[in-house]
């Protein structure tokens, strides 16, 4: 015969001792594995203590009403055979977990009235919850026999919900999990991924991070959003692309926007500027150098179309395409990636409905293009389908007032909605307006 000592387990965080409020066995009783031996009461709850082995009760460690410290011997059970008794880590005070706190003073007046116990049956576990979360590194609590049965059945006990104290898994829990069939199978197929992949921020990505942090920390952003009816513009663009020469680029919306911005900047030169906040000086530029935020395999870069004020639609399109190619190839020169005075940002077809663009420091304005969608628009008598697009533009509110920002966007909107105006010379426009 071998003797197995069952110690009072750690039944709750911060609990140093527990009071025995009920014994379910007496010396000489034969008990089966997972049979409830006793109920103990902490200052938080009543907890049932199951037997991790089958055998005969040979010793009880306390009377009802007495308190025991966590880790103290509670029950001794004689088991058949001379083989070594398997160690049950979860019910042993010698487990690898943190040591229990110092025992609190025992109660001066033991409570002898048993606390009501919540009975758990196989029926109540008919719908087990697979994949119950456990703390990182925490092992499921179960007796050696339950563990062996789970191994034989190919079941990961981490996916089985335990109904015993501290989530201990008994035979009924395992049986209910197995009977669940597909649910159990699905549970064993899912695993929590706790891996962490550390990616060092270097090179271009580090430069982007520094630039964004600088812009957000030093610029007081204000974002203004308005919708634009680009139906006429899209019709004109399609017609120009059908009639273009072989040497001319296929036009996107951006060259039209660039020309519209040039005209709007002529009315509001404060938008085409750098703000040197250290010196307290705004540098307004005569040349309109438009940065085009472009996504490349290596990250976000901003090639610059220099002197857009001196380029027509086709020239803007050609230069933009050329810069996009060298940027994606990673061969753009420093001059091609610097010197912008105002920026356009666009995500193309994935442009979303609204964005909040970050200004390219030390500039004071950035124009964001959102995707084009066909939406119903009221024309005064009925709803008609129109191609609509939002412009989401941000401004440095330290030097650009909200009213001026709205006027700037409205001017661009009016030009895009009546695209013939883009091709009119400025002096002709002013003489007829």
Buried (B, 14 or more C-beta within 10 A) or exposed (E): EBEBBBBBBBBBEEBBBBBBBBBBBEEEBEBEBBBBBBBBBBEEBBBBBBBBBBBBBBEBBBEBBEBBBBBBBBBBBBBEEEEEBBEBEBBBBEBEEEEBBEBEEEBEEBEEEBBEBEEBEBEEBEEBEBBBEBEEEEBBBBBBBBBEBBEEEEBBBBBBBBBBBBBBBBBBBBBBBBEBEEBBEEBBEEEEEEEEEEEEEEEBBEBBEEBBEEBEEBBEBBBBBEBBBBBBBBEBBEEBEEEBEEEBBEBBBBBBBBBBBBBBBBEBEBBBBBBEBEEEEBEEBEEBBBBBBBEBEEEBBBBBBBBBBEBEBBBBBBBBBBBBEBBBEEEBEEEBBEEBBBBBBBBEEEBEEEBEBBBBBBBBBBBBBBBBEEBEBEEEEEEEEBBBBBBBBBBBBBBBEEEBBBBBBBBBBBBBBEBEBBEBEEEEBEEEE
